[in-house]
Amino acid sequence: MKVNERWKELKEESHANIQTKKEILNRWIQSIQTEGHSGNIKENENFRRFNYQSTEKVYKEFLLYAIGRNIDKYHRFLHEKIRK
């Protein structure tokens, strides 16, 4: 067993870094932006689960899903359902 003697010092430094006003604002903004997309995917599209389990297949499935969403968004933009 090995004990990191600087662990407490590094922990305090890390905690001080994330408690600055800038970092608190960044975390707040990031949480809003992420929830907007994932909430829309889950609630409006009923996308709750992936059909596959391997990382490679999940990546490909989500990539296809994202491409489809972008095509749909572009289609709505062309037909002016989305304002510029």
N, CA, C and O atoms as a GROMACS GRO file, in nm:
protein
  336
    1MET      N    1   0.084  -0.117   0.000
    1MET     CA    2   0.000   0.000   0.000
    1MET      C    3   0.089   0.124   0.000
    1MET      O    4   0.189   0.131   0.072
    2LYS      N    5   0.051   0.220  -0.081
    2LYS     CA    6   0.130   0.342  -0.091
    2LYS      C    7   0.042   0.461  -0.056
    2LYS      O    8  -0.072   0.470  -0.102
    3VAL      N    9   0.093   0.551   0.024
    3VAL     CA   10   0.020   0.669   0.067
    3VAL      C   11   0.078   0.791  -0.003
    3VAL      O   12   0.198   0.815  -0.001
    4ASN      N   13  -0.011   0.868  -0.065
    4ASN     CA   14   0.032   0.991  -0.129
    4ASN      C   15   0.037   1.100  -0.023
    4ASN      O   16  -0.067   1.139   0.032
    5GLU      N   17   0.153   1.147   0.005
    5GLU     CA   18   0.170   1.245   0.112
    5GLU      C   19   0.119   1.383   0.073
    5GLU      O   20   0.089   1.464   0.161
    6ARG      N   21   0.109   1.410  -0.057
    6ARG     CA   22   0.060   1.541  -0.102
    6ARG      C   23  -0.091   1.541  -0.126
    6ARG      O   24  -0.145   1.642  -0.171
    7TRP      N   25  -0.160   1.431  -0.096
    7TRP     CA   26  -0.301   1.418  -0.128
    7TRP      C   27  -0.385   1.530  -0.067
    7TRP      O   28  -0.466   1.590  -0.137
    8LYS      N   29  -0.366   1.557   0.061
    8LYS     CA   30  -0.445   1.660   0.128
    8LYS      C   31  -0.419   1.798   0.066
    8LYS      O   32  -0.512   1.875   0.045
    9GLU      N   33  -0.293   1.827   0.038
    9GLU     CA   34  -0.257   1.954  -0.024
    9GLU      C   35  -0.321   1.968  -0.163
    9GLU      O   36  -0.375   2.073  -0.196
   10LEU      N   37  -0.315   1.862  -0.243
   10LEU     CA   38  -0.374   1.865  -0.377
   10LEU      C   39  -0.526   1.876  -0.371
   10LEU      O   40  -0.587   1.943  -0.454
   11LYS      N   41  -0.586   1.809  -0.274
   11LYS     CA   42  -0.731   1.815  -0.258
   11LYS      C   43  -0.776   1.957  -0.224
   11LYS      O   44  -0.873   2.007  -0.281
   12GLU      N   45  -0.706   2.021  -0.134
   12GLU     CA   46  -0.740   2.160  -0.098
   12GLU      C   47  -0.721   2.255  -0.216
   12GLU      O   48  -0.801   2.345  -0.237
   13GLU      N   49  -0.613   2.235  -0.292
   13GLU     CA   50  -0.588   2.319  -0.409
   13GLU      C   51  -0.698   2.301  -0.514
   13GLU      O   52  -0.744   2.398  -0.574
   14SER      N   53  -0.737   2.177  -0.536
   14SER     CA   54  -0.843   2.149  -0.633
   14SER      C   55  -0.975   2.210  -0.589
   14SER      O   56  -1.046   2.270  -0.670
   15HIS      N   57  -1.007   2.197  -0.463
   15HIS     CA   58  -1.131   2.255  -0.409
   15HIS      C   59  -1.131   2.407  -0.423
   15HIS      O   60  -1.233   2.467  -0.456
   16ALA      N   61  -1.016   2.470  -0.397
   16ALA     CA   62  -1.006   2.616  -0.410
   16ALA      C   63  -1.024   2.658  -0.555
   16ALA      O   64  -1.085   2.762  -0.583
   17ASN      N   65  -0.972   2.578  -0.649
   17ASN     CA   66  -0.985   2.612  -0.791
   17ASN      C   67  -1.130   2.608  -0.837
   17ASN      O   68  -1.172   2.694  -0.915
   18ILE      N   69  -1.207   2.512  -0.792
   18ILE     CA   70  -1.345   2.500  -0.841
   18ILE      C   71  -1.442   2.592  -0.767
   18ILE      O   72  -1.558   2.602  -0.806
   19GLN      N   73  -1.396   2.659  -0.663
   19GLN     CA   74  -1.484   2.748  -0.588
   19GLN      C   75  -1.472   2.894  -0.631
   19GLN      O   76  -1.535   2.981  -0.571
   20THR      N   77  -1.394   2.923  -0.736
   20THR     CA   78  -1.386   3.060  -0.785
   20THR      C   79  -1.517   3.095  -0.856
   20THR      O   80  -1.588   3.006  -0.903
   21LYS      N   81  -1.548   3.222  -0.862
   21LYS     CA   82  -1.674   3.266  -0.926
   21LYS      C   83  -1.680   3.225  -1.072
   21LYS      O   84  -1.786   3.188  -1.123
   22LYS      N   85  -1.567   3.233  -1.140
   22LYS     CA   86  -1.562   3.196  -1.282
   22LYS      C   87  -1.598   3.048  -1.300
   22LYS      O   88  -1.677   3.014  -1.388
   23GLU      N   89  -1.541   2.960  -1.219
   23GLU     CA   90  -1.568   2.817  -1.232
   23GLU      C   91  -1.712   2.781  -1.193
   23GLU      O   92  -1.773   2.693  -1.253
   24ILE      N   93  -1.764   2.849  -1.092
   24ILE     CA   94  -1.904   2.825  -1.053
   24ILE      C   95  -1.996   2.864  -1.168
   24ILE      O   96  -2.091   2.791  -1.198
   25LEU      N   97  -1.971   2.977  -1.232
   25LEU     CA   98  -2.051   3.021  -1.346
   25LEU      C   99  -2.038   2.923  -1.463
   25LEU      O  100  -2.137   2.891  -1.529
   26ASN      N  101  -1.916   2.875  -1.490
   26ASN     CA  102  -1.895   2.778  -1.598
   26ASN      C  103  -1.973   2.650  -1.574
   26ASN      O  104  -2.035   2.598  -1.666
   27ARG      N  105  -1.972   2.599  -1.452
   27ARG     CA  106  -2.047   2.476  -1.420
   27ARG      C  107  -2.197   2.499  -1.435
   27ARG      O  108  -2.268   2.411  -1.483
   28TRP      N  109  -2.244   2.616  -1.396
   28TRP     CA  110  -2.386   2.648  -1.404
   28TRP      C  111  -2.430   2.655  -1.550
   28TRP      O  112  -2.533   2.599  -1.587
   29ILE      N  113  -2.352   2.724  -1.632
   29ILE     CA  114  -2.385   2.736  -1.775
   29ILE      C  115  -2.379   2.599  -1.842
   29ILE      O  116  -2.467   2.566  -1.922
   30GLN      N  117  -2.279   2.521  -1.811
   30GLN     CA  118  -2.264   2.389  -1.873
   30GLN      C  119  -2.380   2.298  -1.836
   30GLN      O  120  -2.426   2.221  -1.921
   31SER      N  121  -2.426   2.304  -1.714
   31SER     CA  122  -2.537   2.218  -1.674
   31SER      C  123  -2.665   2.254  -1.748
   31SER      O  124  -2.743   2.165  -1.781
   32ILE      N  125  -2.687   2.381  -1.774
   32ILE     CA  126  -2.806   2.424  -1.847
   32ILE      C  127  -2.797   2.380  -1.992
   32ILE      O  128  -2.894   2.327  -2.047
   33GLN      N  129  -2.683   2.401  -2.055
   33GLN     CA  130  -2.667   2.366  -2.196
   33GLN      C  131  -2.681   2.216  -2.218
   33GLN      O  132  -2.748   2.174  -2.312
   34THR      N  133  -2.620   2.137  -2.134
   34THR     CA  134  -2.627   1.993  -2.150
   34THR      C  135  -2.768   1.944  -2.130
   34THR      O  136  -2.816   1.862  -2.209
   35GLU      N  137  -2.836   1.990  -2.029
   35GLU     CA  138  -2.971   1.942  -2.001
   35GLU      C  139  -3.068   1.979  -2.112
   35GLU      O  140  -3.162   1.905  -2.139
   36GLY      N  141  -3.045   2.091  -2.177
   36GLY     CA  142  -3.133   2.131  -2.286
   36GLY      C  143  -3.137   2.026  -2.395
   36GLY      O  144  -3.245   1.988  -2.440
   37HIS      N  145  -3.020   1.980  -2.439
   37HIS     CA  146  -3.015   1.882  -2.546
   37HIS      C  147  -3.057   1.743  -2.499
   37HIS      O  148  -3.137   1.676  -2.565
   38SER      N  149  -3.004   1.700  -2.387
   38SER     CA  150  -3.037   1.564  -2.342
   38SER      C  151  -3.183   1.555  -2.300
   38SER      O  152  -3.247   1.452  -2.321
   39GLY      N  153  -3.237   1.661  -2.241
   39GLY     CA  154  -3.378   1.661  -2.203
   39GLY      C  155  -3.468   1.655  -2.325
   39GLY      O  156  -3.569   1.586  -2.325
   40ASN      N  157  -3.430   1.728  -2.429
   40ASN     CA  158  -3.507   1.726  -2.553
   40ASN      C  159  -3.503   1.588  -2.617
   40ASN      O  160  -3.605   1.538  -2.665
   41ILE      N  161  -3.387   1.526  -2.617
   41ILE     CA  162  -3.373   1.392  -2.676
   41ILE      C  163  -3.457   1.291  -2.598
   41ILE      O  164  -3.525   1.208  -2.657
   42LYS      N  165  -3.453   1.299  -2.465
   42LYS     CA  166  -3.526   1.202  -2.385
   42LYS      C  167  -3.677   1.223  -2.390
   42LYS      O  168  -3.752   1.127  -2.408
   43GLU      N  169  -3.722   1.346  -2.374
   43GLU     CA  170  -3.866   1.370  -2.364
   43GLU      C  171  -3.936   1.380  -2.498
   43GLU      O  172  -4.040   1.318  -2.517
   44ASN      N  173  -3.881   1.457  -2.591
   44ASN     CA  174  -3.950   1.480  -2.717
   44ASN      C  175  -3.931   1.368  -2.818
   44ASN      O  176  -4.017   1.345  -2.903
   45GLU      N  177  -3.820   1.299  -2.810
   45GLU     CA  178  -3.791   1.193  -2.907
   45GLU      C  179  -3.806   1.053  -2.848
   45GLU      O  180  -3.791   0.954  -2.920
   46ASN      N  181  -3.834   1.043  -2.720
   46ASN     CA  182  -3.846   0.914  -2.650
   46ASN      C  183  -3.724   0.826  -2.669
   46ASN      O  184  -3.737   0.704  -2.682
   47PHE      N  185  -3.608   0.885  -2.670
   47PHE     CA  186  -3.482   0.810  -2.681
   47PHE      C  187  -3.432   0.785  -2.540
   47PHE      O  188  -3.369   0.871  -2.480
   48ARG      N  189  -3.461   0.667  -2.489
   48ARG     CA  190  -3.426   0.635  -2.349
   48ARG      C  191  -3.310   0.536  -2.337
   48ARG      O  192  -3.235   0.540  -2.239
   49ARG      N  193  -3.295   0.449  -2.436
   49ARG     CA  194  -3.196   0.343  -2.426
   49ARG      C  195  -3.129   0.316  -2.559
   49ARG      O  196  -3.189   0.334  -2.665
   50PHE      N  197  -3.005   0.274  -2.551
   50PHE     CA  198  -2.937   0.229  -2.672
   50PHE      C  199  -2.971   0.083  -2.696
   50PHE      O  200  -2.998   0.008  -2.603
   51ASN      N  201  -2.970   0.045  -2.822
   51ASN     CA  202  -3.004  -0.093  -2.857
   51ASN      C  203  -2.885  -0.186  -2.841
   51ASN      O  204  -2.903  -0.308  -2.838
   52TYR      N  205  -2.766  -0.133  -2.831
   52TYR     CA  206  -2.644  -0.214  -2.824
   52TYR      C  207  -2.568  -0.183  -2.696
   52TYR      O  208  -2.597  -0.084  -2.629
   53GLN      N  209  -2.471  -0.268  -2.663
   53GLN     CA  210  -2.398  -0.249  -2.538
   53GLN      C  211  -2.253  -0.213  -2.557
   53GLN      O  212  -2.195  -0.146  -2.471
   54SER      N  213  -2.191  -0.254  -2.667
   54SER     CA  214  -2.049  -0.224  -2.683
   54SER      C  215  -2.030  -0.075  -2.710
   54SER      O  216  -2.116  -0.010  -2.770
   55THR      N  217  -1.919  -0.023  -2.666
   55THR     CA  218  -1.890   0.119  -2.680
   55THR      C  219  -1.891   0.162  -2.826
   55THR      O  220  -1.944   0.268  -2.860
   56GLU      N  221  -1.834   0.081  -2.911
   56GLU     CA  222  -1.827   0.114  -3.054
   56GLU      C  223  -1.966   0.122  -3.115
   56GLU      O  224  -1.995   0.214  -3.192
   57LYS      N  225  -2.053   0.027  -3.082
   57LYS     CA  226  -2.188   0.025  -3.140
   57LYS      C  227  -2.274   0.139  -3.083
   57LYS      O  228  -2.355   0.197  -3.155
   58VAL      N  229  -2.257   0.169  -2.956
   58VAL     CA  230  -2.331   0.281  -2.896
   58VAL      C  231  -2.288   0.411  -2.962
   58VAL      O  232  -2.371   0.497  -2.991
   59TYR      N  233  -2.159   0.427  -2.985
   59TYR     CA  234  -2.108   0.546  -3.052
   59TYR      C  235  -2.169   0.560  -3.191
   59TYR      O  236  -2.214   0.668  -3.228
   60LYS      N  237  -2.171   0.451  -3.266
   60LYS     CA  238  -2.228   0.455  -3.401
   60LYS      C  239  -2.377   0.484  -3.398
   60LYS      O  240  -2.428   0.560  -3.480
   61GLU      N  241  -2.449   0.423  -3.303
   61GLU     CA  242  -2.593   0.447  -3.293
   61GLU      C  243  -2.622   0.593  -3.261
   61GLU      O  244  -2.711   0.653  -3.321
   62PHE      N  245  -2.548   0.650  -3.167
   62PHE     CA  246  -2.572   0.789  -3.131
   62PHE      C  247  -2.530   0.883  -3.243
   62PHE      O  248  -2.593   0.987  -3.264
   63LEU      N  249  -2.424   0.846  -3.317
   63LEU     CA  250  -2.382   0.927  -3.431
   63LEU      C  251  -2.491   0.931  -3.537
   63LEU      O  252  -2.520   1.037  -3.593
   64LEU      N  253  -2.552   0.816  -3.566
   64LEU     CA  254  -2.663   0.813  -3.662
   64LEU      C  255  -2.781   0.896  -3.612
   64LEU      O  256  -2.845   0.967  -3.689
   65TYR      N  257  -2.808   0.886  -3.484
   65TYR     CA  258  -2.918   0.964  -3.426
   65TYR      C  259  -2.890   1.114  -3.438
   65TYR      O  260  -2.979   1.191  -3.473
   66ALA      N  261  -2.767   1.154  -3.408
   66ALA     CA  262  -2.729   1.296  -3.416
   66ALA      C  263  -2.737   1.346  -3.560
   66ALA      O  264  -2.783   1.458  -3.584
   67ILE      N  265  -2.694   1.265  -3.656
   67ILE     CA  266  -2.703   1.304  -3.796
   67ILE      C  267  -2.849   1.325  -3.835
   67ILE      O  268  -2.883   1.422  -3.902
   68GLY      N  269  -2.935   1.233  -3.792
   68GLY     CA  270  -3.078   1.246  -3.821
   68GLY      C  271  -3.138   1.372  -3.762
   68GLY      O  272  -3.218   1.439  -3.827
   69ARG      N  273  -3.101   1.405  -3.640
   69ARG     CA  274  -3.152   1.527  -3.576
   69ARG      C  275  -3.104   1.652  -3.650
   69ARG      O  276  -3.179   1.747  -3.667
   70ASN      N  277  -2.978   1.650  -3.694
   70ASN     CA  278  -2.925   1.765  -3.768
   70ASN      C  279  -2.993   1.781  -3.902
   70ASN      O  280  -3.020   1.894  -3.945
   71ILE      N  281  -3.022   1.671  -3.970
   71ILE     CA  282  -3.093   1.678  -4.097
   71ILE      C  283  -3.233   1.734  -4.074
   71ILE      O  284  -3.279   1.818  -4.152
   72ASP      N  285  -3.299   1.689  -3.969
   72ASP     CA  286  -3.434   1.740  -3.937
   72ASP      C  287  -3.429   1.890  -3.907
   72ASP      O  288  -3.515   1.966  -3.953
   73LYS      N  289  -3.330   1.932  -3.830
   73LYS     CA  290  -3.317   2.074  -3.796
   73LYS      C  291  -3.289   2.156  -3.922
   73LYS      O  292  -3.344   2.265  -3.938
   74TYR      N  293  -3.204   2.106  -4.009
   74TYR     CA  294  -3.174   2.176  -4.134
   74TYR      C  295  -3.298   2.185  -4.222
   74TYR      O  296  -3.323   2.289  -4.283
   75HIS      N  297  -3.376   2.078  -4.228
   75HIS     CA  298  -3.500   2.077  -4.306
   75HIS      C  299  -3.598   2.183  -4.253
   75HIS      O  300  -3.658   2.257  -4.331
   76ARG      N  301  -3.614   2.189  -4.121
   76ARG     CA  302  -3.703   2.290  -4.063
   76ARG      C  303  -3.651   2.431  -4.088
   76ARG      O  304  -3.729   2.523  -4.109
   77PHE      N  305  -3.519   2.447  -4.087
   77PHE     CA  306  -3.458   2.578  -4.115
   77PHE      C  307  -3.487   2.620  -4.259
   77PHE      O  308  -3.519   2.736  -4.284
   78LEU      N  309  -3.475   2.527  -4.353
   78LEU     CA  310  -3.500   2.559  -4.494
   78LEU      C  311  -3.645   2.600  -4.518
   78LEU      O  312  -3.673   2.684  -4.603
   79HIS      N  313  -3.734   2.541  -4.442
   79HIS     CA  314  -3.876   2.573  -4.459
   79HIS      C  315  -3.921   2.682  -4.362
   79HIS      O  316  -4.041   2.701  -4.340
   80GLU      N  317  -3.823   2.754  -4.306
   80GLU     CA  318  -3.845   2.871  -4.222
   80GLU      C  319  -3.931   2.845  -4.099
   80GLU      O  320  -4.000   2.934  -4.051
   81LYS      N  321  -3.926   2.723  -4.048
   81LYS     CA  322  -3.992   2.698  -3.920
   81LYS      C  323  -3.899   2.738  -3.806
   81LYS      O  324  -3.942   2.749  -3.691
   82ILE      N  325  -3.774   2.759  -3.839
   82ILE     CA  326  -3.677   2.808  -3.742
   82ILE      C  327  -3.634   2.947  -3.789
   82ILE      O  328  -3.590   2.963  -3.902
   83ARG      N  329  -3.647   3.044  -3.704
   83ARG     CA  330  -3.607   3.180  -3.739
   83ARG      C  331  -3.455   3.194  -3.731
   83ARG      O  332  -3.390   3.130  -3.648
   84LYS      N  333  -3.400   3.277  -3.818
   84LYS     CA  334  -3.256   3.300  -3.819
   84LYS      C  335  -3.214   3.382  -3.700
   84LYS      O  336  -3.096   3.412  -3.684
   0.00000   0.00000   0.00000
